[in-house]
Amino acid sequence: MPNLSMRSIVLRSRELLSEGREKAFQQHRSGTPGTQVSTLLADLYDDVVLDIWNEAVREYATDPRLGGLCLIAHGGFGRRDLAPYSDADLMLLTTQSSESLAMKIAGYLTRDLGDSGIQPGLSIRSASEACRLAWVDPIVYSSLAESRLLAGSLQLYKRYFDAFRHGAMRRSKRIIHDIVAARREERTKWGETSYLLRPNVKRSRGALRDIQLIRWIGFARYGETDLDRLLKLGALPEDDYRNVRQAYTFMLRLRNEIHFREGKSQDVLDRPAQMEIAQQWGYVGTEGVLPVEQFMQDYFDKTRNVRYAAAYFADDARSRPLVYRVVERVLSRKIDDKIRMGPTHIWVRDDALDAFASSLPDVLNLMSLANQHRRRISHHTWQAIRTVMQDRAPTQPDPESIEAFLSLLSRPGRLAPLLRRLHELRIIEQLIPEFRRMRGLLQFNAYHKYTVDAHSILAIEAATDMEDDPGGMGRRYRRIDDKRLLHLALLIHDIGKGYEEDHCIVGARIARDTAKRLNLDSATGETLEWLVLKHLAVNVVAFRHDLSDPEIVLSFAAEVGSIRRLELLVVHSVADLIAVGPGVATDWKLSLIEDLYKRTRRYFDSGDLPGSPSDPEIDETRQRVAQVLEQRSAPPMASELLSQMPLSLLSRCEPDELATEILAVASRGDDQQPTLCLAMFDEAIKAMRYTVIRHEQRHSIGTFSRATGALATSGLAILRAQIEMVGDFAWDHFWVIDPEYPEGETPQHRTDQISQRVCHLLDNPDEPLPRFRTTWKPTSEVEPTSVNVLPKKVVFDNDTVDRYTIVSFFAYDEVGLLYRIASALADQRLVLSFAKIDTHLDQVADVFYVHEVDGTKLTDPNRQMQVRAALLDVVS
């Protein structure tokens, strides 16, 4: 075939594609439903593909082999729900005698479609080969279930599709099992909850893929993918059908919007897009609710409905074989006149189900029993409850309902999944009306991964998982006698979010009202209010303060007041931290919380504070360091340094590591440069730790800022840092990730290079720092500034410790920010005695213990204003 002819088809197809996408864009902008725009795009793809097909087969018009070929659209192309820049999934079906021709035509199609602007996914298969692959690969099956003939032999297509449909229905049990498992695996990657703050509108839970899952299961069970046909067959309940159709139209429109905005295939709904789409689509918000929050609540409503419809459709399709149901019933026992319980499930008798499903006390009691005995509620029973409860008008809960709800909260069991079911049916908000505001409520930072309501239930799940934890946190959870108090506090701990006032204060008021509404006794109600008010206290103290300072521990112990409250608060804090998102509850953070707990518990038990004469941990560490130094024949200066070692270093460092640092300092000659930089890999947080030690005057200013600049301009991502003074030595620790070696330990030659660079730049203070790299993190979660709606903040604390002003700095992370903060403090002539630097994904929460050169604290309001302005000025 002449090449010139083929290239002219490409030019024609490009023009057709460009004009068609522009037409679809105009339709989309005018408010045309997403399904219609997607159909228009599918028609456009059909026209382009068929034009290229006709050009490719033109010279073979009289070739008998052409009768053994047909071109099939499958996947999204077969379903006709394309987005503007979707791929085109194609299969060239061939008989054995036409295979050589199929190879030639496939080459033309792949080349010319790609050159035209459509990314093709083209395979060549015989009918038997396509079916065989589908039976063993759920991804292949799910795509081919959406097969649609585009061109070629109708007879060949019918033979293939009839065989595929009948084969799928014969193998429906295994196929359904496999595609549900594959979908579960995909959700694990893209979002197991439908309440993600940056969802993938195609793959996250409750998104388009779950609608497609209904279609794929329907094809295996009934030979139909069309939702209307599944409704007519009675396979899809009418309410679910209506919800799914509404969600389908909404999400197709949303996916089209993202594609048009990006000008490419993109399915992640990120923060800037959320804000701009909310405005574009006319969301105006309400009092206390931003337009973007209103838009995302709409999105979450849709995905929640899809999630439930898909889950129940899958459960129906995977109904257990008759023999299992018979065994379950034979081995069941009677709980009361309405309820029976088998080895794995609990259910309501059919003749009592209608009345039972409409009774809130009965439903809550059933859930409490299911939790107590760790049984699943049978699908038939729950489907009836769900159908009735969705149409039930909200009512004021009666004492029996309240008692059943508190009973449900009193045991771990399967509490979190059951609470999710109550939440989806809007029952929790009947018992706690303020919970309604939490539904789908956004949290505008990348620190939190989920909406407020999803996060709260995940926190309960994190706590109940501790029941089987053999460690200290598990023992503390099991010691809590009134677990309903802990679970209720976790359920409502963020209920004050979304108001202008501090959410802890608002939440405490709501907790007080909730305690009265649920008829809790006064002592329990007071503790619930306190837990909600103080639920951030552990994190604030553990992550931002010097735990070796007896004043910090004493102040925290006074705030807590008792061992019972300490254990409640610590377990609550860890569960809350785990529920923030994957990877947030690092070993580092958990070790800090554990350290705070042990120090406070020791104070309650014995009255001993950190650094007291009877502190056994510090004494043991000091002795072990001394033994290592003696074994290594350390010079006398080493013992002097050990005697001057602050409690924070003795409590934080491993004895061998601390001895190595002391020995390195003590062994240096007088003629060597004053700065020493040591590197080691910290297994606890999977990051390199650089220890920068520099001999200087006690009140030297600027060393810390110079060290951060040296590390940052080397391209390192500084995760956290802590600084100390040991005699006349600044003793700074920095934990960093090297983008050149993000997966593990940095090789020796690289750490030597960086250490030499740090020493050189610190020992030559007049030498300007190199420019910062434009990219200094291996991966970036930082959102554009348009969504940084949390305020930058500088807080001064002169009450917590006697000797220092604690300066807390909150902002979104930026390249070189830590260096600029440290430089600003140095420019203000503030002496820096201790610092804790931490980055929560995209946010920094830095704490500095400072005083003036004369040793006084920053108490003057004008001086505070001056320092605050200088710090805020470093944030772009």
Secondary structure as UniProt FT lines:
FT   HELIX           3..29
FT   TURN            30..31
FT   HELIX           34..57
FT   HELIX           58..60
FT   TURN            61..62
FT   HELIX           64..68
FT   STRAND          69..73
FT   HELIX           75..79
FT   TURN            84..85
FT   STRAND          88..94
FT   HELIX           96..98
FT   HELIX           99..116
FT   STRAND          120..125
FT   HELIX           127..136
FT   HELIX           138..144
FT   TURN            145..146
FT   STRAND          148..152
FT   HELIX           154..170
FT   HELIX           172..190
FT   TURN            201..203
FT   TURN            205..206
FT   HELIX           208..222
FT   HELIX           227..232
FT   TURN            233..234
FT   HELIX           238..262
FT   HELIX           271..280
FT   TURN            281..282
FT   TURN            287..288
FT   HELIX           291..317
FT   HELIX           322..330
FT   STRAND          333..334
FT   STRAND          339..341
FT   STRAND          345..348
FT   HELIX           350..357
FT   HELIX           360..372
FT   TURN            373..374
FT   STRAND          376..377
FT   HELIX           379..391
FT   HELIX           399..409
FT   TURN            413..414
FT   HELIX           415..424
FT   TURN            425..426
FT   HELIX           428..431
FT   HELIX           433..438
FT   TURN            439..440
FT   TURN            446..447
FT   HELIX           452..465
FT   HELIX           466..468
FT   HELIX           472..479
FT   HELIX           483..492
FT   TURN            493..498
FT   HELIX           503..517
FT   TURN            518..519
FT   HELIX           522..533
FT   TURN            534..536
FT   HELIX           537..544
FT   TURN            547..548
FT   HELIX           550..560
FT   HELIX           563..578
FT   TURN            579..580
FT   TURN            582..583
FT   HELIX           587..606
FT   TURN            610..611
FT   TURN            613..614
FT   HELIX           616..631
FT   TURN            632..633
FT   HELIX           636..644
FT   HELIX           647..652
FT   HELIX           655..666
FT   TURN            670..671
FT   STRAND          675..682
FT   TURN            683..686
FT   STRAND          687..695
FT   TURN            698..699
FT   HELIX           703..712
FT   TURN            713..715
FT   STRAND          717..726
FT   TURN            727..728
FT   STRAND          729..737
FT   TURN            739..740
FT   TURN            742..743
FT   HELIX           748..763
FT   TURN            765..766
FT   HELIX           785..787
FT   STRAND          793..797
FT   STRAND          805..812
FT   TURN            815..816
FT   HELIX           817..827
FT   TURN            828..829
FT   STRAND          831..840
FT   TURN            841..842
FT   STRAND          843..851
FT   TURN            853..854
FT   HELIX           861..872
FT   TURN            873..874
//
